[in-house]
Amino acid sequence: MTIEHPIQAIRLTRAGGEIGIENGLLTEAIESDELCWIHLDYSHPAVREWLDELASLDSIIKSNLTDDDTRPRSFTHQNGIFLSLRGVNLNPGSDPEDMIAVRLWADERCIITSNRRRLLSLDDIRAGLLGGRGPNSAGGFISLLVELLAVRAETVIEQLEEQLDLLEDDLNKGDGDIEPRIPLSDLRRQAIRLRRFFSPQRQALEHLLNDHPRWLGKGDLLLLRESLNQFNRYIEELDAVRDMAVVAQEELLGKLSEVLNKRMYTLSLVATIFLPLGFLTGLLGINVGGIPGANSPYGFLLICLGIGAIVFCLIALLKIKKWF
């Protein structure tokens, strides 16, 4: 949700519509029988002050809503659910693996979410409510939020798989240019960081499905199970991306080593050919008497022809031994 004020509130109607609630009536809205959604920017001092004054909310929940420890988890307390989840960061100029935390407390009458960075999944829910097609129950809100987090995560994982395919195409070109367009280290880092949060998020959803309040409906539980299956699949795909990146890195190192060996081999052949020639020219270049051909007008030509013959013989010898 785009934060224009540290505390925003929406009343959910049966039709899925929304009615803004003035900040002064937030406490009354929470204590009423109408379902409301309150979103908080927990980094703002006014939010902590408002939570401290809210007597109807347990101190454990208040602490978790403003806690900087954002490892995904879930637990039930009294007749409500607390969830700490992570969503991929699709904000402009951000890295997707720099995931955004969202904390949620919900019971039958009230939904409270908190974060400090924009999360597009919350924006989608708000837009749905404005369009009259949003959730009209706490269970529906939770299942929709988890579903939207899973949908956006799938987009990022598909991009990782496409990058891996491009990388493999680069390695299979065989045209001598094997420098990958996408650094392998970046690909592996993204996969590792995404899996780091998807794994506890899967555990949080499993815990929620095993221990949930009665007001969470069967339809909501079905959607949560489907989202759990999606996160299981994402973790498997991230493991595959990570393992395939390791294989690609080994293949890249092997090809680089092969190219280096070929170049060193070529340099060795060149050195083999020119080593005797260097010895010969160095010997003829010493400043003493008795150099053959020193006084002959054809001496330089004869030396050049001799050097050419030596080069020819060396190349022929390398060819015979199949070194060249």
C-alpha positions in Angstrom: 0.0 0.0 0.0 1.2 3.5 -0.8 1.8 5.2 2.5 0.6 8.8 2.5 -0.2 8.7 6.2 1.4 6.4 8.8 -2.1 5.1 9.7 -4.7 4.2 7.0 -8.0 2.5 7.5 -10.6 0.9 5.3 -14.0 -0.5 6.3 -14.8 -3.7 4.4 -18.4 -4.1 3.2 -20.2 -7.3 2.1 -19.9 -6.1 -1.5 -16.2 -5.8 -1.2 -16.3 -2.0 -1.3 -14.4 0.3 1.0 -15.2 3.4 3.1 -12.4 5.5 4.5 -12.3 5.8 8.3 -11.1 9.0 9.9 -8.0 8.5 12.1 -9.9 9.8 15.1 -12.4 7.0 14.8 -9.8 4.2 14.4 -10.2 2.8 18.0 -14.0 2.8 17.6 -13.8 1.1 14.3 -11.6 -1.7 15.8 -14.0 -2.2 18.7 -17.2 -2.2 16.5 -18.8 -5.2 14.9 -17.9 -4.0 11.3 -14.8 -5.5 9.7 -12.1 -3.0 9.1 -8.6 -3.1 7.7 -5.9 -0.8 9.2 -2.5 -0.4 7.6 0.4 1.0 9.6 3.8 2.4 8.8 5.5 1.0 11.9 8.6 3.2 11.5 6.5 6.3 12.3 6.5 7.4 15.9 2.7 8.2 15.7 2.0 4.5 15.0 3.7 3.3 18.2 1.9 5.9 20.2 -1.4 4.9 18.7 -0.7 1.2 19.4 0.3 1.9 23.0 -3.1 3.6 23.6 -5.0 0.7 22.0 -6.2 -1.3 25.0 -8.1 -3.9 23.0 -4.9 -5.2 21.4 -2.6 -7.5 23.3 1.0 -6.3 24.0 2.4 -9.4 22.3 0.7 -8.5 19.0 1.7 -4.8 19.4 5.3 -5.9 19.8 5.3 -8.2 16.8 3.6 -5.6 14.6 6.5 -3.2 15.2 9.3 -5.7 15.5 12.3 -5.4 13.0 12.9 -9.1 13.1 11.0 -10.1 9.9 11.6 -13.8 9.6 8.4 -15.3 8.2 6.4 -17.1 10.8 2.8 -17.4 12.1 1.0 -18.2 15.4 -2.5 -18.0 16.8 -3.2 -16.0 19.8 -6.6 -16.0 21.6 -9.0 -15.9 18.6 -6.7 -14.3 16.1 -3.8 -14.9 13.7 -0.5 -13.2 13.5 1.5 -13.6 10.2 4.9 -12.3 9.3 5.4 -12.7 5.6 7.8 -11.6 2.8 7.0 -10.4 -0.7 9.4 -9.8 -3.6 10.4 -6.2 -4.1 9.1 -5.1 -7.5 9.4 -1.4 -6.8 11.2 0.6 -9.5 15.0 0.5 -9.1 14.9 -2.3 -6.5 16.3 -5.8 -6.5 13.5 -8.4 -6.3 15.5 -10.5 -3.8 15.5 -7.5 -1.4 12.2 -8.7 -0.1 9.6 -6.6 1.7 8.3 -7.7 5.1 4.6 -7.4 6.0 3.1 -8.2 9.4 -0.5 -9.0 9.8 -2.9 -9.5 12.8 -6.4 -10.5 12.1 -9.5 -11.6 14.0 -13.1 -11.7 12.9 -13.6 -8.0 13.3 -10.3 -6.4 12.5 -7.3 -6.7 10.2 -4.1 -4.8 11.0 -1.1 -4.9 8.6 2.2 -3.1 9.1 5.4 -2.5 7.0 7.6 0.4 6.1 8.1 -0.1 2.4 5.6 -0.2 -0.4 4.3 -3.7 -1.2 2.4 -4.0 -4.5 0.3 -6.9 -3.2 -1.3 -4.6 -0.6 -1.8 -2.0 -3.4 -3.7 -4.7 -5.4 -6.0 -5.4 -2.4 -6.7 -1.8 -1.9 -7.4 -1.3 -5.6 -9.8 -4.3 -5.5 -11.7 -2.9 -2.6 -12.0 0.5 -4.4 -13.4 -1.4 -7.4 -15.9 -3.4 -5.4 -14.2 -6.8 -5.9 -12.0 -7.1 -2.8 -12.3 -9.5 0.1 -15.2 -9.1 2.6 -13.8 -11.3 5.4 -10.6 -11.6 7.4 -10.0 -15.1 6.1 -10.6 -13.9 2.5 -8.1 -11.0 3.1 -5.4 -13.4 4.4 -5.8 -15.9 1.6 -5.8 -13.2 -1.1 -2.7 -11.6 0.4 -0.8 -14.9 0.4 -2.0 -15.7 -3.1 -0.8 -12.3 -4.4 2.6 -12.8 -2.8 2.9 -16.1 -4.5 1.9 -14.8 -7.9 4.5 -12.0 -7.8 7.1 -14.5 -6.6 6.4 -16.7 -9.6 7.1 -13.8 -11.9 10.6 -13.3 -10.4 11.4 -17.0 -10.5 10.4 -17.2 -14.1 12.8 -14.4 -14.8 15.6 -16.3 -13.1 14.9 -19.3 -15.2 14.9 -17.2 -18.4 18.3 -15.7 -17.3 19.6 -19.2 -16.7 18.5 -20.3 -20.2 20.3 -17.3 -21.7 23.4 -18.2 -19.8 23.3 -21.8 -21.0 22.9 -20.5 -24.6 26.0 -18.3 -24.1 28.0 -21.3 -22.9 26.8 -23.5 -25.8 27.6 -21.0 -28.6 31.1 -22.5 -29.3 32.2 -19.3 -31.1 35.1 -18.6 -28.8 33.3 -15.9 -26.9 32.2 -17.6 -23.7 31.8 -14.6 -21.5 28.3 -14.9 -20.1 26.0 -11.9 -20.4 24.5 -12.6 -17.0 27.0 -13.0 -14.1 26.6 -16.4 -12.5 27.3 -15.0 -9.1 24.3 -12.7 -9.4 22.1 -15.5 -10.5 23.1 -17.8 -7.6 22.9 -14.9 -5.1 19.3 -14.2 -6.1 18.3 -17.8 -5.9 19.9 -18.2 -2.5 18.3 -15.1 -1.0 14.9 -15.9 -2.3 15.0 -19.4 -1.0 16.2 -18.1 2.4 12.8 -16.5 2.9 10.6 -18.8 1.0 11.5 -21.8 3.1 10.3 -20.2 6.5 7.4 -18.7 4.7 6.3 -22.2 3.7 6.7 -23.3 7.3 4.6 -20.4 8.4 1.8 -21.4 6.0 2.0 -25.0 7.1 1.7 -23.9 10.8 -1.3 -21.7 9.9 -3.1 -24.5 8.1 -2.4 -26.9 11.1 -3.4 -24.4 13.8 -6.0 -21.8 12.8 -9.1 -20.3 14.4 -12.6 -21.5 13.5 -13.5 -18.4 11.6 -11.1 -19.2 8.8 -13.4 -20.8 6.3 -12.9 -23.9 4.2 -12.6 -21.8 1.0 -9.9 -19.7 2.6 -8.1 -22.8 3.8 -8.3 -24.3 0.3 -6.7 -21.2 -1.2 -4.0 -21.2 1.5 -3.2 -24.8 0.6 -2.9 -23.9 -3.0 -0.5 -21.0 -2.2 1.5 -23.4 0.0 1.8 -25.8 -2.9 3.1 -22.9 -5.0 5.7 -22.0 -2.5 6.8 -25.6 -2.3 7.2 -25.6 -6.1 9.1 -22.3 -6.0 11.6 -23.7 -3.5 12.1 -26.7 -5.7 12.7 -24.4 -8.7 15.1 -22.2 -6.8 17.0 -25.3 -5.8 17.1 -26.4 -9.4 18.3 -22.9 -10.5 21.0 -22.9 -7.9 22.2 -26.4 -8.8 22.1 -25.6 -12.5 24.0 -22.4 -11.9 26.7 -24.4 -10.2 26.9 -26.8 -13.1 27.0 -23.9 -15.5 29.8 -22.3 -13.5 31.8 -25.6 -13.6 31.3 -25.8 -17.4 32.4 -22.1 -17.8 35.5 -22.8 -15.7 36.2 -25.9 -17.8 35.9 -23.9 -21.1 38.0 -21.1 -19.8 40.6 -23.6 -18.8 40.5 -25.2 -22.2 40.9 -21.8 -24.0 43.8 -21.0 -21.7 45.5 -24.3 -22.4 45.1 -23.8 -26.2 46.6 -20.3 -26.0 49.5 -21.6 -23.8 50.0 -24.4 -26.3 50.2 -22.0 -29.2 52.7 -19.8 -27.3 54.8 -22.9 -26.5 55.0 -23.8 -30.2 56.0 -20.3 -31.1 58.7 -20.3 -28.4 59.9 -23.7 -29.7 60.3 -22.4 -33.2 62.0 -19.2 -32.3 64.3 -20.5 -29.5 67.0 -22.0 -31.9 66.6 -19.0 -34.1 67.3 -16.6 -31.2 70.3 -18.7 -30.3 71.6 -18.6 -33.8 71.2 -14.8 -34.3 72.7 -14.2 -30.9 75.7 -16.3 -31.8 76.2 -14.5 -35.1 75.8 -11.2 -33.4 78.9 -11.5 -31.2 81.5 -8.9 -31.9 84.5 -11.2 -32.6 86.4 -12.2 -35.7 85.8 -15.4 -37.7 82.0 -14.9 -38.2 81.1 -16.9 -41.3 80.2 -14.6 -44.2 81.2 -11.4 -42.5 83.2 -10.3 -45.5 81.0 -11.9 -48.2 78.4 -9.8 -50.0 76.1 -12.8 -50.0 76.5 -13.6 -46.2 73.3 -12.0 -45.0 71.3 -13.8 -47.8 72.8 -17.1 -46.9 72.1 -16.7 -43.2 68.4 -15.8 -44.0 68.1 -18.9 -46.2 69.6 -21.0 -43.4 67.2 -19.6 -40.8 64.3 -20.3 -43.2 65.4 -23.8 -43.6 65.7 -24.3 -39.8 62.1 -22.9 -39.4 60.8 -25.3 -42.1 62.5 -28.3 -40.5 61.2 -27.4 -37.0 57.6 -27.1 -38.3 58.0 -30.4 -40.2 59.2 -32.0 -37.0 56.3 -30.7 -35.0 53.9 -31.9 -37.7 55.4 -35.4 -37.7 55.1 -35.6 -33.9 51.5 -34.2 -34.2 52.3 -31.3 -31.8 51.2 -28.8 -34.4 
